Amino acid sequence: MSMSRSAKPPSSPAQPVTLAQAHQLFAAFTGEPALAIAVSGGPDSMALLWLIAHWRAALKSGPALTALTVDHGLRAEAADEAKAVKRFAQKLSVQHRTLRWTGDKPETGLQEAARNARYGLLAKAMAKAGARILLTAHTLDDQAETVLLRLLRGSGLSGLQAMTTIAPYPNAPKLALARPLLSIPKARLIATLEANAIAYADDPSNHDPRHTRVRLRMLMPALLEEGLTAQRIAQLAERMQRAEAALRASVTEAEGRLLSSDAPTRLRIDRAGFSQLPAEIGLRLLGLAIDRVGDEGPAELGKLESLYAALAQAGPSFRRTLAGAMVTVKQAQILVERAPPRGASRRRAGSNTLTTAKT
């Protein structure tokens, strides 16, 4: 892979991100003792590093910056790209560390495994740097692609929020992810690099049509002709985030009124009150109870919707399991408790269909 100075014609109308705008983008992080920045060497992350380094240099005091580059060991060019990032970081007076994913790589599920390994390596490096926030270079274009990807997968309202500017760090509740460039088009970041003669890597996987996100990216020009810009798609995500906040507040209120517990793995929902809830609130309250006591991860939305619909018609002997939780109708209550082990469930039911049958 070669380092490039341009990914589009120099005549692009996109304007570079100014240092004044950078101060607005990073103002929320002024009080942090340290910040970690994920830098792959691509245009977005190189622009992020350049902008935040200049923002920090203009402050009398502020967070210590550490740029982190992960070499997954999957491409021969990755080592040279990490070295290029290190040289660039040193030029900007920013500390840099290269993190390597070593050992055997799985033959299936490689992308997910690489993602999990990356977050694990970055979390350890953040701890050493004293940083609780990792900045990533996701852009407005990334947000638009994520919305389209979620639509393809049939996501509900929560999924269509796509990415938020601040998000929990995977499997590390004390850490956070920050995406300060989420409102900035990628073209403006490239223009920033061009204006300052900054080289960057061009990963060929970003052009490989075998990846769904790449195919969606290739559709964007056609969508643009119909007036569906990245800005409009991202605006949908913002509106979904606003709606999501309102829905969460309503679920919290319903939880306080209708949900009770008499054991760590057993919850009770007032059935009469539950039946009066708007469908989306009732669905979420049911999902909250299942996720809280179940032991098989978050309930899938489609399966949760099926269970919710079945509850509306449930008789007094209704019982189903989902995501490691058992849902039973008990007169005036809906009982949600930890499901017994699958073998025990089958023996008790006398069949292999407890998860979908009324007993």
DAJORA-V97850 format. One record per backbone hydrogen bond with DSSP energy under -1.0 kcal/mol. CO is the residue of the C=O (numbers start at 1). NH is the residue of the N-H. Records with the same first field share a line. If there is no record, write none. Layout:
CO=NH  NH
//
This chain:
2=202
4=200
9=12
18=22
19=23
20=24
21=25
22=26
26=29
27=30
29=32
33=64
35=66
36=135
37=68
41=201
42=46
43=47
44=48
45=49
46=50
47=51
48=52
49=53
50=54
51=55
52=56
53=57
54=58
56=59
64=35
65=95
66=37
67=97
68=39
69=99
71=101
75=78
77=81
78=82
79=83
80=84
81=85
82=86
83=87
84=88
85=89
86=90
87=91
88=92
89=94
90=93
95=67
97=69
99=71
109=113
110=114
111=115
112=116
113=117
114=118
115=119
116=120
117=121
118=122
119=123
120=124
121=125
122=126
123=127
124=128
125=129
126=131
132=176
133=36
134=178
135=38
139=143
140=144
141=145
142=146
143=147
144=148
145=149
146=150
147=151
148=152
149=153
150=155
151=154
156=160
158=161
159=162
165=179
167=177
169=172
172=175
175=169
176=134
177=167
178=136
179=182
181=184
184=140
185=189
186=190
187=191
188=192
189=193
190=194
191=195
193=198
194=197
200=4
203=206
204=207
205=208
208=211
211=215
212=216
213=217
214=218
219=223
220=224
221=225
223=228
224=227
227=229
229=233
230=234
231=235
232=236
233=237
234=238
235=239
236=240
237=241
238=242
239=243
240=244
241=245
242=246
243=247
244=248
245=249
246=250
247=251
248=252
249=253
250=254
251=255
252=256
253=257
254=258
255=259
258=270
260=268
263=266
265=338
267=336
268=260
269=334
270=274
271=275
274=277
278=282
279=283
280=284
281=285
282=286
283=287
284=288
285=289
286=290
287=291
288=292
289=293
290=294
300=304
301=305
302=306
303=307
304=308
305=309
306=310
307=311
308=312
310=313
311=314
315=318
318=329
320=327
322=325
323=296
324=339
325=322
326=337
327=320
328=335
330=333
332=271
333=330
334=269
335=328
336=267
337=326
341=345
342=346
343=347
344=348
345=349
346=350
353=356  357
//
